[in-house]
Amino acid sequence: MRTPDDHRTPPVREPIRIVAVDDHSLLRDALCQLLNAEDDLRVVAEADTSVGLGEIVASTAAHVVLLDVEMPQHHAPTVVAELTARFPLLRVLMLSMHDHLPLVQELLARGAHGYLHKSAPRASLLSAIRGVMARDPQVMIALPCSATPGTALGGAGHTLSPREREVLTHVAGALSNRQIANELGITEATVKRHLRNIFEKLGAASRIGAVNKAVEARLIDPSAKAKQPAAQQHAVRRSVPFPELAFRRVV
């Protein structure tokens, strides 16, 4: 026998609230259009920088952050660790053009809930978002078939983090540790720590050796090795301010 309750309409679930962070506006716009076309997904904010991202998450009550790995003034592992510590229920999914397994492992260790190469099919992205919200214990990792352990771990240079490559690019430009610290807004001690890690990972004994190995492995732009005028090398560079937050609320 049926009761009146049998005919009640099931409660409508709130759409998954998403913040999309990518410094490439065309890719970000396409991503937002793709997500908003789904009934159960809703992009509540988008940004081209991770600066101030915690405030965006707080103000939008976001469930998921889609975070690009490489952006200016951005160290992905640190951002992920800070977000997941501040918002324990937040789910962070990484999007990247890189397929280096050590980088994937580092980001997952810092609290990311998935890692998808930007060439991954639409279905993988949607599945990853819905999976993390369903508290699926499995982690979504979508990489090209070419990113096998043999190729991704084939060279020590592939283990360099985005920040380490950034530091090494400045080393190639003949900047001192102090100048690099000023450029990146970090301390000299942090620069030295990054350099120690770089030397160990590349098997290099000097700054020049590390730069040469990184160029050979195509980890940094070869043009960065161009020698600068002596006056420019020894000039103290002014700190580069963080870019203004490009943040558009869509709710």
Stockholm file with secondary structure:
# STOCKHOLM 1.0

chainA/1-251         MRTPDDHRTPPVREPIRIVAVDDHSLLRDALCQLLNAEDDLRVVAEADTSVGLGEIVASTAAHVVLLDVEMPQHHAPTVVAELTARFPLLRVLMLSMHDHLPLVQELLARGAHGYLHKSAPRASLLSAIRGVMARDPQVMIALPCSATPGTALGGAGHTLSPREREVLTHVAGALSNRQIANELGITEATVKRHLRNIFEKLGAASRIGAVNKAVEARLIDPSAKAKQPAAQQHAVRRSVPFPELAFRRVV
#=GR chainA/1-251 SS CCCGGGGCCCCCCCCEEEEEECSCHHHHHHHHHHHHTSTTEEEEEEESCSTTHHHHHHHHTCSEEEEESCCTTCCHHHHHHHHHHHCTTCEEEEEESCCCHHHHHHHHHHTCSEEEETTSCHHHHHHHHHHHHTTCSSCEEECCTTCCHHHHTSSGGGGCCHHHHHHHHHHHTTCCHHHHHHHHTCCHHHHHHHHHHHHHHHTCSSHHHHHHHHHHTTSSCGGGGSCCCHHHHHSCCCCCCCCCCCEEECC
#=GC SS_cons         CCCGGGGCCCCCCCCEEEEEECSCHHHHHHHHHHHHTSTTEEEEEEESCSTTHHHHHHHHTCSEEEEESCCTTCCHHHHHHHHHHHCTTCEEEEEESCCCHHHHHHHHHHTCSEEEETTSCHHHHHHHHHHHHTTCSSCEEECCTTCCHHHHTSSGGGGCCHHHHHHHHHHHTTCCHHHHHHHHTCCHHHHHHHHHHHHHHHTCSSHHHHHHHHHHTTSSCGGGGSCCCHHHHHSCCCCCCCCCCCEEECC
//
